Amino acid sequence: MANLLETSTFAAGITRIETSEPVIGGEDGVANRAPKLLASRTRWLKDQLDALAATLGSLYALRTGDYTTLRARATTKEDVGLSFVQNYPATGDIQEGSTTKVATAAGVKAALDSIVVPPTNLGVGGAGDNRTLTSSTGAAATLPLATAAAAGLMRAADKAKLDGVQAGAQANVGTNLSTTHYALSATISSSTGANADILAATTTTAGLMRPADKAKLDGVAAGAQVNVGTNLTVTYFPNSVRINSSTGNDDDILAATSDAAGLMRAADKAKLDGVAAGATVWPGVYAEAAHANLTFPVGTTLLLASRSLTRNATVTVRLDAATTTKYLPSGAGSVLTGTWAVRGDTIYNDHGQLVQRIA
């Protein structure tokens, strides 16, 4: 069993073990606190006595023809600096109350043994974090709360925090991290707890950069700007239009051809303006085969079953309701579309006249 470490110090007081303190051994344990203070006091007293003995030996023991230590014969009070102390006789009865006698140790012990000390009952008062130690024979004492620098009562909040700490938990344990990379995620491994996965970024959530996104980013020129406004202007030519860009290359829109769409030439616009609104373009050869057709291109000529109609006069042209072979100027047949004009007579069976669609 190891000895306590003593120091040559005289403590102002000897601490006691409180009812709320766990009794723990060891060099600085609660159980050894008071004995260590008492041992240090004893060491201090011994050091004082040793120093005093050395001083007395040097000051009073050196006399001519005597020993080099305290004299073994005829040592007086004056030799040791106690000339002011009276030579009182000893007594074992301290009850006599003498002022000219010195009580012996036995007398002092007998007097102390006769003293009856009333018991002191202790209790704990207060509530919450404000607690007091009450005494049945004296004043109560406030029990201070513990701080980072001084021991004391445990706060209720500190007890709740302590209950939330897992048994055997260690403070400030270092955590080593390692990373494993995958195509669309990475796993962060922890040496002291659970691992965590970092997913790839989306348009709404931050995250890792995908390889495809990195390739796309590498393809973007340094300093490129997003959604920069482009102002366009137009330069006109007879057969094309040039689109001028404020942020890039210009481009020409060419005129339309019979094989490709494009701009309308100025000459084509003039030609179009010369065509009457609603005019039907004559295709050259009209290939309609239905006998009940009512719409023909402008310029079409038909043989009308009529006679004596004035040349160039307009006429209503109808289908013959009774046959599929004739066109008539009257009757119940369906009317052909457009405006028709008489162009002259021809003899066919009875009579016939040519008519032409003019609009």
PyMOL commands that set and color helices and strands:
alter all, ss='L'
color gray80, all
select helices_A, chain A and resi 30-60+94-96+105-113+156-163+211-218+266-273
alter helices_A, ss='H'
color red, helices_A
select strands_A, chain A and resi 90-91+102-103+122-127+130-135+141-143+177-181+185-190+196-199+232-236+240-245+251-254+301-304+314-315+318-319+327-328+340-346+352-357
alter strands_A, ss='S'
color yellow, strands_A
deselect
rebuild
show_as cartoon
